Amino acid sequence: MYLQFYRSGWLAENAIDQRIRDIPVEAKRGIIYDRNGREMAVSMSTESVYAIPAEIRNADETAAKVAAILSLDADKLATKLKKRQAFTWIKRKIDDDAAREIKKLNLPGIGLTQEGRRYYPHDNLASHVLGFTGIDSQGLDGVEMTFDNYLRGRPGSIVVEYDARGREIPYASHKYSPPTDGNNVYLTIDLVIQQIVERELDKVMQETQAKAATIIVMQPQTGEILALANRPDYNPNKFSEYPSKLWRNVAVSNAYEPGSTFKILTTTAVLGDQVVKLDERFFDPGGIEVQGRTIHCWKHGGHGSQSFREVVENSCNTGFVTVGLRLGKDPFYKYLDNFGLGKLTGIDLPGEAKGIMIDQNKATPINIATMSMGQSIAVTPIQLVSAVSAVANDGLRTRPQIVKEVRNKNDEVIRGFQPDVQNQVVDPAIAQQVKGVLESVVANGTGRNAYIDGYRIAGKTGTAQKVGAGGYVPGKYVASFSGFAPADNPQVAMLVVIDEPVGLYYGGQIAAPVFGAVMKDILQYLKVAPNGTNNTKESAPVEHALVPNIINMLVPDAIKELQKVNLNARIEETGERIADQIPKPGSRVPQGSNVLLYTLTPRYLAGEITVPDCRGSSLREASEVLAEVGLTIKPIGEGTNAIKQDPLPGSKVLPGTTITIFFE
């Protein structure tokens, strides 16, 4: 009675456990492809060693032989093999040589089974997009993690029945349950564009010695991410050999003050609410007072009289503060919400941050003033490129997407992703106005280093001082450039962020050239036609002019030379002779374009720079004066006035040189 009724369930369960051996068979993880079907993550078959302790005749002897091949501790392995358990792993995913040696031993109770080992054929490429997997082939980061349910499949098993002496029972409960392999995931990433982006990231990291850098490339109409990369990065094939902080995808998880790239959004807002017109005039004396605090323009002495179009071209802080305050708190926050700031974009990557915004109810006029020029607000790179893409897409904001579709082993689509329109940020006509202004920024303003011969480029530079525990940190900046091309029919939107560069740090100096280099190769790869060949039938063909070489000419002669080919001159500084020009001689540009003329020593090019006299200046004033001529500052002391400097005023130095300023 006791055995058959009270203990029958327990006895039956243990009897099955004693004679049934269930050996797991891992499913093959699905392949991750780029948008064109090129492999980015695959699974390779490898052997894993397991033990069935009940079948082992001499645990110590077996442990010694196995441990010698697998480089394990023999005593610990022997203890493990003596435990009363039906099945145990000895070592997972070993190399082929070790597997052959284990097979040669032919030890009772020791077996091999095939498992999948993840392999990334391009090593570090797109590591922050792909992520990596653990020992059980489970996704631990990136797309491997967010699409783990699709990729991992279902494991199978081999069930074999043994007698009391551990011998296999013929004609017994032998059963093989095959695994179900995982599905394949196709990313929106284009492998070639990703390679272009990462090539330029490596180059800029080497040239600027920056702490970090990020580039995101997005298709504005669909929200598809064509490339996303950060530096520093890691190799997912050896992820455990890298510090865990390098696994972090800063493109979606790090918030930063965007600086002047944010002015794209402010421009859209003030034009959208019609609080300013492009031809309205402003006067910039170099600063503006808000609630008892003076906000300085980046240009020492200010920009003087200018239209709002020129305010954007010059990235004039006082002009943006003026229009931001005119717009008002509630409308300003309405646009922040419409642009998706302060909330998740919904991209299918782990660890996304919301950014940081001042509570609307607590915002003061000084907060609106500083936010208008990209301070006092923190965004993630993915938020900003999505917002800029909304401008490029005639005001329609789409959710950024990293996966294009999921297919099963029969190549049937089991989940597809369509463009996910979030909202209409602004009227299409206003978006067209903004696109025209941003094109002027590249043609005539601070974004000129992003210019690409033959293409209409729109964008905005940004330079933001980094925030520390006690406020802004002297000498630490984030340089950036955000924009899209072609300006009249955007196919690609992009953001470049360079964190803490050494030497030159203005976005127009170091981020804009990176944007131009990447965008040029992308447009050529995508076979986007240059200007003049993709006009509609109703549009007149664009006439182009060859930019003449006017370097070393006197200013009046240079202006006359440009007028001969229907180009306009825009003079910077007050020298008598032309020292540099943008675009460069021989470039082809639309007739009527401005050519920027420098009349002093070229500021950002190879050559010597005359060190200005910063004595008697404040820290901010000295920083701005040095930045104007392409030099950086190292402040010493905590006073308000500079008393001396090294090198001395009038010295000749190379661009990017650090000038030590002593304060008391």
Phi, psi and omega per residue, in radians:
M1 nan -0.825 -3.105
Y2 -1.088 -0.827 -3.083
L3 -1.237 -0.744 -3.009
Q4 -1.396 -0.470 -3.088
F5 -1.907 -0.950 -3.052
Y6 -1.297 -0.617 -3.051
R7 -1.927 0.121 -3.014
S8 -1.112 -0.753 -3.119
G9 -1.097 -0.799 -3.138
W10 -1.123 -0.765 -3.139
L11 -1.124 -0.749 -3.131
A12 -1.108 -0.739 -3.136
E13 -1.109 -0.754 -3.133
N14 -1.259 -0.554 3.096
A15 -1.132 -0.726 3.097
I16 -1.129 -0.731 -3.123
D17 -1.096 -0.566 -3.125
Q18 -1.280 -0.601 -3.016
R19 -1.895 -0.190 -3.139
I20 -1.801 2.252 3.063
R21 -1.959 2.087 -3.121
D22 -1.899 1.800 -3.105
I23 -1.712 2.076 -3.091
P24 -1.214 2.533 3.058
V25 -2.144 1.971 -3.045
E26 -1.271 2.483 3.061
A27 -1.317 2.621 3.093
K28 -1.400 2.180 -3.106
R29 -1.218 2.503 -3.129
G30 -1.128 2.804 -3.130
I31 -1.541 2.504 3.001
I32 -1.810 2.143 3.137
Y33 -1.931 2.814 2.926
D34 -1.424 -3.106 -3.037
R35 -1.104 -0.376 -3.105
N36 -1.831 0.238 3.053
G37 1.492 0.330 3.090
R38 -1.615 2.316 -3.024
E39 -1.178 2.337 3.087
M40 -2.128 -0.363 3.056
A41 -2.671 2.197 -3.102
V42 -2.297 2.875 3.077
S43 -1.932 2.291 3.111
M44 -1.936 2.463 3.133
S45 -1.274 2.381 3.102
T46 -2.544 2.816 -3.084
E47 -1.694 2.501 3.011
S48 -2.144 2.509 -3.087
V49 -1.745 2.293 3.092
Y50 -2.246 2.929 3.109
A51 -2.345 2.538 2.958
I52 -2.016 1.649 -2.989
P53 -0.910 -0.592 -3.097
A54 -1.119 -0.408 -3.106
E55 -1.622 -0.158 -3.088
I56 -1.407 2.229 -3.072
R57 -1.481 -0.709 -3.130
N58 -2.340 1.741 -3.031
A59 -1.108 -0.724 -3.096
D60 -1.141 -0.791 -3.133
E61 -1.151 -0.759 3.112
T62 -1.072 -0.792 -3.125
A63 -1.060 -0.709 -3.120
A64 -1.099 -0.761 -3.116
K65 -1.190 -0.769 -3.106
V66 -1.214 -0.747 -3.104
A67 -1.082 -0.600 -3.131
A68 -1.125 -0.603 -3.125
I69 -1.401 -0.679 -3.024
L70 -1.687 0.093 3.137
S71 0.999 0.863 3.117
L72 -1.976 2.920 3.070
D73 -1.382 2.041 -3.046
A74 -1.106 -0.710 -3.120
D75 -1.140 -0.770 3.134
K76 -1.144 -0.676 3.128
L77 -1.154 -0.701 3.116
A78 -1.064 -0.739 3.101
T79 -1.062 -0.709 3.140
K80 -1.137 -0.675 -3.099
L81 -1.309 -0.292 3.141
K82 -1.546 -0.132 -3.136
K83 -1.249 2.601 3.115
R84 -1.450 1.590 3.107
Q85 -2.580 2.612 -3.051
A86 -1.281 -0.554 -3.016
F87 -2.707 2.488 3.053
T88 -2.656 2.504 3.047
W89 -1.379 2.471 3.025
I90 -1.745 -0.931 3.049
K91 -2.699 2.322 -3.067
R92 -1.647 2.473 2.933
K93 0.950 1.149 -3.122
I94 -1.589 2.945 -3.131
D95 -1.388 2.926 -3.028
D96 -1.107 -0.671 -3.121
D97 -1.118 -0.769 3.132
A98 -1.133 -0.674 3.131
A99 -1.091 -0.714 3.126
R100 -1.121 -0.699 3.132
E101 -1.135 -0.689 3.119
I102 -1.132 -0.720 3.137
K103 -1.096 -0.672 -3.133
K104 -1.089 -0.587 -3.124
L105 -1.120 -0.634 3.125
N106 0.908 0.896 -3.080
L107 -1.487 2.379 3.057
P108 -1.086 2.361 3.095
G109 1.477 -0.066 3.116
I110 -1.987 2.195 -3.089
G111 -2.382 2.949 3.115
L112 -2.163 2.474 3.049
T113 -2.406 2.618 -3.103
Q114 -1.467 2.397 3.027
E115 -2.309 2.968 3.124
G116 -1.740 2.404 3.060
R117 -2.032 2.265 -3.084
R118 -1.288 2.400 -3.134
Y119 -2.364 2.311 -3.139
Y120 -1.929 1.778 -2.974
P121 -1.104 -0.338 -3.114
H122 -1.851 0.293 3.091
D123 0.943 -2.033 -3.014
N124 -1.233 -0.300 -3.027
L125 -1.007 2.193 3.107
A126 1.033 0.526 -3.079
S127 -1.053 -0.651 -3.120
H128 -1.319 -0.282 3.019
V129 -1.477 -0.833 -3.050
L130 -1.267 -0.766 -3.017
G131 1.358 -2.633 -3.118
F132 -2.766 3.016 -3.115
T133 -2.122 2.799 3.119
G134 -1.617 -3.001 -3.070
I135 -1.117 -0.501 3.112
D136 -1.621 0.339 -3.138
S137 1.042 0.511 3.066
Q138 -1.647 2.423 -3.140
G139 -1.181 2.279 -3.102
L140 -2.003 -0.218 3.124
D141 -2.862 2.860 3.079
G142 1.093 -2.709 3.108
V143 -1.089 -0.538 3.074
E144 -0.958 -0.572 -3.120
M145 -1.525 -0.845 -3.053
T146 -1.210 -0.452 3.119
F147 -1.993 0.493 -3.102
D148 -1.052 -0.681 -3.117
N149 -1.083 -0.549 3.099
Y150 -1.426 -0.646 -3.000
L151 -1.400 -0.596 -2.896
R152 -1.409 -0.390 -3.134
G153 1.237 -2.903 3.120
R154 -2.127 2.282 -3.119
P155 -1.227 2.712 3.039
G156 -1.912 -2.917 3.140
S157 -2.795 2.764 3.002
I158 -2.019 2.118 -3.130
V159 -1.918 2.114 -3.134
V160 -2.238 2.462 -3.124
E161 -1.837 2.303 -3.099
Y162 -2.082 2.747 3.084
D163 -1.560 -3.018 -3.053
A164 -1.128 -0.453 3.120
R165 -1.616 0.139 3.111
G166 1.439 0.284 3.134
R167 -1.641 2.478 -3.119
E168 -1.167 2.283 -3.113
I169 -1.517 2.060 3.125
P170 -1.189 2.588 3.109
Y171 1.039 0.444 -3.137
A172 -1.744 -2.722 -3.036
S173 -1.361 1.148 3.079
H174 -1.569 2.154 -3.041
K175 -2.522 2.348 3.077
Y176 -2.062 2.066 3.083
S177 -1.826 1.852 -3.063
P178 -1.179 2.560 3.080
P179 -1.307 2.747 3.041
T180 -1.814 1.986 -3.085
D181 -1.127 2.701 -3.129
G182 -1.262 2.910 3.117
N183 -1.509 2.798 3.133
N184 -1.655 2.434 -3.123
V185 -1.952 2.257 3.082
Y186 -1.851 2.084 -3.127
L187 -1.414 2.886 2.973
T188 -1.424 -0.225 -3.116
I189 -1.098 2.401 3.002
D190 -1.799 2.097 -3.044
L191 -0.989 -0.701 -3.111
V192 -1.176 -0.787 3.126
I193 -1.126 -0.671 3.086
Q194 -1.061 -0.715 3.117
Q195 -1.148 -0.688 3.092
I196 -1.062 -0.822 -3.119
V197 -1.069 -0.817 -3.066
E198 -1.244 -0.530 3.046
R199 -1.064 -0.808 -3.123
E200 -1.246 -0.556 3.073
L201 -1.109 -0.778 3.112
D202 -1.062 -0.694 -3.114
K203 -1.153 -0.804 -3.088
V204 -1.235 -0.556 3.083
M205 -1.135 -0.672 3.134
Q206 -1.232 -0.716 -3.064
E207 -1.312 -0.624 -3.055
T208 -1.778 -0.198 -3.079
Q209 0.950 0.643 -3.100
A210 -1.211 2.779 3.088
K211 -1.247 -0.674 -3.106
A212 -2.812 2.906 3.092
A213 -2.746 2.647 -3.121
T214 -2.469 2.449 2.977
I215 -2.338 2.306 3.038
I216 -2.172 2.312 3.084
V217 -2.053 2.245 -3.016
M218 -2.322 2.524 3.017
Q219 -1.541 1.931 -2.950
P220 -1.146 -0.556 -3.104
Q221 -1.260 -0.576 -3.052
T222 -1.879 -0.316 -3.063
G223 1.438 0.070 -3.107
E224 -1.268 2.311 3.082
I225 -1.484 2.016 -3.110
L226 -1.499 -0.449 3.094
A227 -2.817 2.525 3.078
L228 -2.640 2.147 -3.092
A229 -2.632 2.597 3.077
N230 -2.232 2.713 2.923
R231 -2.273 2.392 0.005
P232 -1.260 2.833 -3.136
D233 -2.287 -2.792 -3.111
Y234 -2.699 2.932 3.094
N235 -1.756 1.964 -3.108
P236 -1.120 -0.323 3.039
N237 -1.178 -0.413 -3.109
K238 -2.323 0.697 -2.991
F239 -0.989 -0.559 -3.089
S240 -1.216 -0.273 3.135
E241 -1.488 -0.064 -3.114
Y242 -1.907 2.610 3.040
P243 -1.027 2.441 -3.066
S244 -1.068 -0.427 -3.136
K245 -1.160 -0.399 3.110
L246 -1.333 -0.258 3.092
W247 -1.287 -0.363 -3.025
R248 -1.127 2.234 3.128
N249 -1.541 1.564 -3.032
V250 -1.156 -0.325 3.130
A251 -1.110 -0.453 3.136
V252 -2.060 -0.287 -2.989
S253 -1.968 -0.153 -3.122
N254 -1.899 2.256 3.070
A255 -1.741 2.460 -3.126
Y256 -2.549 2.745 3.045
E257 -1.297 2.091 -2.995
P258 -1.340 -0.333 -3.084
G259 1.173 -2.510 -2.941
S260 -1.254 -0.261 3.041
T261 -1.093 -0.444 3.114
F262 -1.178 -0.341 -3.102
K263 -1.145 -0.293 3.000
I264 -1.037 -0.740 -3.116
L265 -1.254 -0.715 3.106
T266 -1.092 -0.750 3.108
T267 -1.023 -0.779 3.131
T268 -1.081 -0.728 -3.093
A269 -1.161 -0.824 -3.057
V270 -1.262 -0.577 3.039
L271 -1.264 -0.634 3.139
G272 -1.131 -0.646 3.107
D273 -1.624 0.119 3.026
Q274 0.970 0.702 3.082
V275 -1.597 -0.071 3.116
V276 -2.698 2.669 3.043
K277 -2.004 2.696 -3.046
L278 -1.077 -0.523 -3.100
D279 -1.650 0.041 3.107
E280 -1.136 2.409 -3.060
R281 -1.591 2.522 3.075
F282 -2.293 2.709 3.019
F283 -2.133 2.201 -3.128
D284 -1.920 1.861 3.100
P285 -1.442 -0.050 -3.112
G286 1.984 -0.132 3.123
G287 -2.980 2.890 3.116
I288 -2.552 2.435 -3.097
E289 -1.698 2.265 3.092
V290 -2.327 2.089 3.137
Q291 0.887 0.766 3.079
G292 1.404 0.038 3.141
R293 -2.036 2.328 3.136
T294 -1.597 2.156 3.063
I295 -1.759 2.095 -3.080
H296 -1.564 2.606 2.949
C297 -1.376 2.710 -3.116
W298 -1.162 -0.431 -3.124
K299 -1.588 2.124 -3.135
H300 -1.066 2.146 -3.125
G301 1.603 -0.171 3.069
G302 1.461 3.078 -3.099
H303 -1.754 -0.095 -3.134
G304 1.253 -2.573 -3.109
S305 -1.371 2.359 -3.110
Q306 -2.822 2.689 3.029
S307 -1.402 2.945 3.119
F308 -1.128 -0.595 3.056
R309 -0.999 -0.735 3.128
E310 -1.261 -0.506 3.038
V311 -1.011 -0.760 3.125
V312 -1.234 -0.771 3.132
E313 -1.007 -0.713 -3.092
N314 -1.552 -0.066 -3.091
S315 0.932 0.808 -3.037
C316 -1.323 2.030 -3.096
N317 -1.093 -0.786 -3.082
T318 -1.116 -0.628 3.091
G319 -1.129 -0.734 -3.140
F320 -1.230 -0.630 3.064
V321 -1.074 -0.744 -3.124
T322 -1.054 -0.869 -3.090
V323 -1.280 -0.535 3.095
G324 -1.122 -0.769 3.104
L325 -1.175 -0.615 3.107
R326 -1.137 -0.637 3.110
L327 -1.119 -0.779 3.105
G328 1.685 2.800 -3.011
K329 -1.112 -0.946 -3.022
D330 -1.101 -0.842 3.079
P331 -1.081 -0.633 3.140
F332 -1.077 -0.804 3.138
Y333 -1.204 -0.512 3.081
K334 -1.072 -0.739 3.129
Y335 -1.227 -0.661 3.078
L336 -1.002 -0.746 3.131
D337 -1.172 -0.743 -3.141
N338 -1.114 -0.574 3.107
F339 -1.368 -0.110 3.077
G340 1.517 0.298 3.139
L341 -1.429 2.597 -3.126
G342 1.396 0.133 3.107
K343 -2.589 2.866 -3.094
L344 -1.222 2.502 3.065
T345 -1.344 -0.427 -3.115
G346 1.562 0.245 3.087
I347 -1.128 2.503 -3.052
D348 -1.430 1.008 3.046
L349 -2.328 2.510 -3.065
P350 -1.302 2.735 2.996
G351 1.385 0.370 -3.103
E352 -1.210 2.424 3.108
A353 -1.789 2.781 -3.118
K354 -1.576 -0.233 -2.992
G355 1.491 -3.118 -3.086
I356 -2.299 2.202 3.108
M357 -2.307 2.530 3.014
I358 -1.195 2.390 3.122
D359 -1.004 2.317 -3.070
Q360 -0.996 -0.685 -3.110
N361 -1.191 -0.382 -3.105
K362 -1.781 -0.064 -3.079
A363 -1.220 2.386 3.137
T364 -1.966 2.960 3.105
P365 -0.962 -0.640 3.131
I366 -1.161 -0.567 3.075
N367 -1.159 -0.770 3.120
I368 -1.100 -0.701 -3.134
A369 -1.071 -0.834 -3.096
T370 -1.280 -0.627 3.091
M371 -1.128 -0.577 -3.128
S372 -1.036 -0.483 3.140
M373 -1.886 0.252 2.984
G374 1.621 0.272 3.037
Q375 -1.952 2.903 3.133
S376 1.132 0.324 3.051
I377 -2.573 2.444 -3.128
A378 -2.113 2.304 -3.139
V379 -2.205 2.807 2.996
T380 -1.585 2.691 3.099
P381 -0.964 -0.663 -3.118
I382 -1.197 -0.582 3.072
Q383 -1.134 -0.767 -3.064
L384 -1.202 -0.771 -3.136
V385 -1.167 -0.528 3.074
S386 -1.193 -0.703 3.125
A387 -1.155 -0.755 3.119
V388 -1.147 -0.627 3.093
S389 -1.114 -0.553 3.100
A390 -1.108 -0.689 3.070
V391 -1.115 -0.778 3.139
A392 -1.104 -0.519 -3.070
N393 -1.661 0.631 3.117
D394 0.958 0.640 3.037
G395 1.613 -0.087 -3.131
L396 -1.572 2.128 3.109
R397 -1.667 2.199 3.129
T398 -1.964 2.649 3.111
R399 -1.248 2.269 3.094
P400 -1.173 2.350 -3.087
Q401 -2.192 2.480 -3.104
I402 -1.973 -0.280 3.135
V403 -2.059 2.286 -3.105
K404 -1.530 -0.777 3.116
E405 -2.920 2.858 3.071
V406 -2.098 2.269 -3.121
R407 -2.142 2.564 3.087
N408 -1.513 -3.050 -3.068
K409 -1.180 -0.319 3.077
N410 -1.576 0.161 3.130
D411 1.127 0.514 3.076
E412 -1.695 2.378 3.136
V413 -1.269 2.070 3.107
I414 -1.825 -0.255 3.005
R415 -2.704 2.106 3.107
G416 -1.991 2.773 -3.109
F417 -2.134 2.110 3.094
Q418 -1.778 2.764 3.070
P419 -0.913 2.292 -3.064
D420 -1.942 1.612 -3.113
V421 -1.290 2.189 -3.115
Q422 -1.540 -0.841 -3.118
N423 -3.011 2.887 3.039
Q424 -1.638 1.888 -3.061
V425 -1.248 -0.741 -3.039
V426 -2.665 2.793 3.141
D427 -1.072 2.464 -3.126
P428 -0.953 -0.618 -3.139
A429 -1.128 -0.649 3.101
I430 -1.189 -0.737 3.111
A431 -1.032 -0.671 3.101
Q432 -1.110 -0.682 3.084
Q433 -1.070 -0.797 -3.114
V434 -1.102 -0.717 3.120
K435 -1.046 -0.692 3.112
G436 -1.134 -0.704 3.118
V437 -1.131 -0.761 -3.119
L438 -1.171 -0.493 3.037
E439 -1.174 -0.642 3.095
S440 -1.151 -0.563 3.117
V441 -1.047 -0.687 3.141
V442 -1.378 -0.659 -3.104
A443 -1.291 -0.666 -2.976
N444 -2.213 -0.220 -2.962
G445 -2.012 -2.552 -3.016
T446 -1.210 -0.284 -3.095
G447 -1.639 0.306 -3.023
R448 -1.068 -0.448 3.140
N449 -1.285 -0.097 3.049
A450 -1.629 0.008 -3.103
Y451 -1.062 2.398 3.084
I452 -2.183 2.121 -3.114
D453 -1.028 2.195 3.091
G454 1.652 -0.116 -3.110
Y455 -2.244 2.625 3.078
R456 -1.631 1.958 -3.049
I457 -1.930 2.354 3.079
A458 -2.081 2.445 3.126
G459 3.104 -3.112 -3.082
K460 -2.601 2.383 3.086
T461 -1.459 2.872 3.062
G462 -2.662 2.387 3.041
T463 -2.409 2.002 -3.083
A464 -2.151 2.284 3.038
Q465 -1.279 2.405 -3.061
K466 -1.324 2.546 -3.139
V467 -1.611 2.314 3.067
G468 -2.031 -2.876 -3.077
A469 -1.113 -0.629 -3.080
G470 -1.902 0.328 -3.110
G471 2.157 -2.682 -3.120
Y472 -1.304 2.429 -3.066
V473 -1.653 2.092 -3.141
P474 -1.062 2.384 3.033
G475 1.439 -0.021 3.130
K476 -2.046 2.121 -3.039
Y477 -2.324 2.789 2.956
V478 -2.044 2.039 3.114
A479 -1.727 2.407 -3.081
S480 -2.618 2.873 3.021
F481 -2.625 2.314 3.108
S482 -2.301 2.422 -3.134
G483 -3.073 -2.901 -3.092
F484 -2.722 2.918 -3.130
A485 -2.775 2.717 -0.297
P486 -1.124 2.649 -3.019
A487 -1.100 -0.575 -3.097
D488 -1.463 -0.361 3.133
N489 -2.604 1.290 -2.973
P490 -1.044 2.209 3.059
Q491 -1.883 -0.424 -3.064
V492 -2.457 2.282 2.983
A493 -1.983 2.573 -3.045
M494 -2.598 2.601 3.016
L495 -2.252 2.309 3.050
V496 -2.062 2.190 3.116
V497 -2.216 2.211 3.124
I498 -2.122 2.021 -3.002
D499 -1.695 2.108 3.089
E500 0.971 1.022 3.036
P501 -1.199 2.672 3.082
V502 -1.717 2.293 -3.107
G503 1.579 -2.205 3.119
L504 -1.041 2.393 -3.073
Y505 -2.378 -0.053 3.127
Y506 -1.254 2.476 -3.138
G507 -1.017 -0.661 3.116
G508 -1.179 -0.415 -3.115
Q509 -1.434 -0.762 -2.981
I510 -2.074 -0.544 -3.120
A511 -1.455 -0.687 -3.130
A512 -1.058 -0.761 3.094
P513 -1.091 -0.610 3.091
V514 -1.130 -0.791 3.086
F515 -0.966 -0.829 -3.113
G516 -1.089 -0.736 -3.122
A517 -1.140 -0.760 3.139
V518 -1.185 -0.831 -3.077
M519 -1.091 -0.683 3.140
K520 -1.039 -0.819 -3.134
D521 -1.186 -0.633 -3.140
I522 -1.157 -0.819 -3.122
L523 -1.075 -0.687 3.104
Q524 -1.196 -0.689 3.121
Y525 -1.133 -0.701 3.140
L526 -1.397 -0.023 3.123
K527 1.044 0.681 3.043
V528 -1.340 2.173 -3.047
A529 -1.202 2.457 3.063
P530 -1.123 3.009 3.134
N531 -1.033 2.545 3.078
G532 1.603 -0.228 -3.125
T533 -2.016 -0.066 -3.123
N534 -2.165 0.468 3.119
N535 -1.367 2.684 3.046
T536 -1.303 2.912 -3.107
K537 -1.096 -0.564 -3.103
E538 -1.309 -0.363 -3.051
S539 -1.500 2.457 3.076
A540 -1.328 2.524 3.118
P541 -1.103 2.531 -3.116
V542 -1.446 2.174 3.099
E543 -1.458 2.337 -3.116
H544 -1.981 2.740 3.112
A545 -2.218 2.608 3.086
L546 -1.559 2.123 -3.088
V547 -1.221 2.142 -3.136
P548 -1.365 2.858 3.074
N549 -1.534 1.960 -3.094
I550 -2.086 0.195 3.111
I551 -1.125 2.367 -3.125
N552 1.407 -0.037 3.050
M553 -1.356 2.713 2.953
L554 -1.205 2.632 -3.033
V555 -0.959 -0.872 -3.136
P556 -1.032 -0.703 3.134
D557 -1.152 -0.654 3.139
A558 -1.136 -0.718 3.133
I559 -1.098 -0.766 3.128
K560 -1.096 -0.674 -3.128
E561 -1.130 -0.670 3.115
L562 -1.221 -0.683 -3.121
Q563 -1.115 -0.484 3.126
K564 -1.061 -0.545 -3.114
V565 -1.908 0.370 3.064
N566 1.095 0.754 3.044
L567 -2.105 2.648 -3.116
N568 -1.797 2.657 3.115
A569 -1.842 2.407 3.016
R570 -2.188 2.002 -2.980
I571 -1.608 2.285 3.017
E572 -1.914 2.383 3.119
E573 1.265 -2.997 -2.945
T574 -2.235 0.428 3.130
G575 -1.331 3.017 -3.104
E576 -1.619 -0.442 -3.007
R577 -2.167 2.549 -3.104
I578 -1.307 2.182 3.137
A579 -1.783 -0.448 -3.114
D580 -2.814 2.799 -3.139
Q581 -2.557 2.610 3.035
I582 -2.429 2.218 0.006
P583 -1.146 2.847 -3.102
K584 -1.248 2.751 3.082
P585 -0.965 2.411 3.120
G586 1.615 -0.162 3.102
S587 -1.249 2.639 3.062
R588 -1.834 2.170 -3.111
V589 -2.356 2.731 3.088
P590 -1.047 2.452 3.100
Q591 -1.046 2.511 -3.091
G592 1.604 -0.108 3.130
S593 -1.227 2.742 3.058
N594 -1.515 2.478 2.975
V595 -1.956 2.139 -3.078
L596 -1.432 2.189 -3.059
L597 -2.039 2.180 3.064
Y598 -1.741 2.302 -3.092
T599 -1.851 -0.013 3.049
L600 -1.978 -3.007 3.140
T601 -0.993 2.329 3.100
P602 -0.884 2.240 -2.971
R603 -1.429 -0.606 -2.989
Y604 -2.039 0.221 -3.095
L605 -1.945 2.984 3.102
A606 -1.064 2.494 -3.079
G607 2.357 2.949 -3.072
E608 -1.572 2.618 3.125
I609 -2.113 2.440 3.075
T610 -1.436 2.171 -3.099
V611 -1.246 2.168 3.128
P612 -1.288 2.852 3.114
D613 -1.545 1.951 -3.107
C614 -1.796 0.041 -3.105
R615 -1.132 2.351 -3.094
G616 1.552 -0.108 -3.134
S617 -1.534 2.765 2.983
S618 -1.385 2.990 3.129
L619 -1.044 -0.801 -3.124
R620 -1.106 -0.787 -3.113
E621 -1.106 -0.750 3.129
A622 -1.109 -0.717 3.124
S623 -1.046 -0.770 -3.095
E624 -1.193 -0.725 -3.136
V625 -1.089 -0.790 -3.132
L626 -1.175 -0.706 3.134
A627 -1.087 -0.604 -3.141
E628 -1.013 -0.610 -3.101
V629 -1.803 0.192 3.050
G630 1.480 0.473 3.104
L631 -2.039 2.800 3.122
T632 -2.022 2.845 -3.029
I633 -2.014 2.487 2.961
K634 -2.150 1.718 -3.086
P635 -1.390 2.436 3.054
I636 -2.242 2.290 -3.076
G637 1.712 2.934 -3.053
E638 -2.159 0.326 3.140
G639 -1.412 -3.075 -3.097
T640 -1.798 -0.221 -3.110
N641 -2.174 2.397 3.080
A642 -1.353 2.267 -3.106
I643 -1.858 -0.466 3.082
K644 -2.770 2.942 -3.097
Q645 -2.601 2.737 3.121
D646 -2.464 2.092 0.048
P647 -1.187 2.869 -3.103
L648 -1.220 2.711 3.062
P649 -0.986 2.423 -3.131
G650 1.601 -0.184 3.103
S651 -1.180 2.704 3.092
K652 -1.784 2.179 -3.130
V653 -2.372 2.923 3.105
L654 -1.458 2.704 3.071
P655 -0.980 2.473 3.111
G656 1.557 -0.085 3.139
T657 -1.098 2.489 3.095
T658 -1.563 2.216 3.129
I659 -1.802 2.136 3.122
T660 -1.484 2.130 -3.129
I661 -2.004 2.223 -3.130
F662 -1.754 2.249 -3.110
F663 -1.989 2.658 2.995
E664 -2.525 nan nan
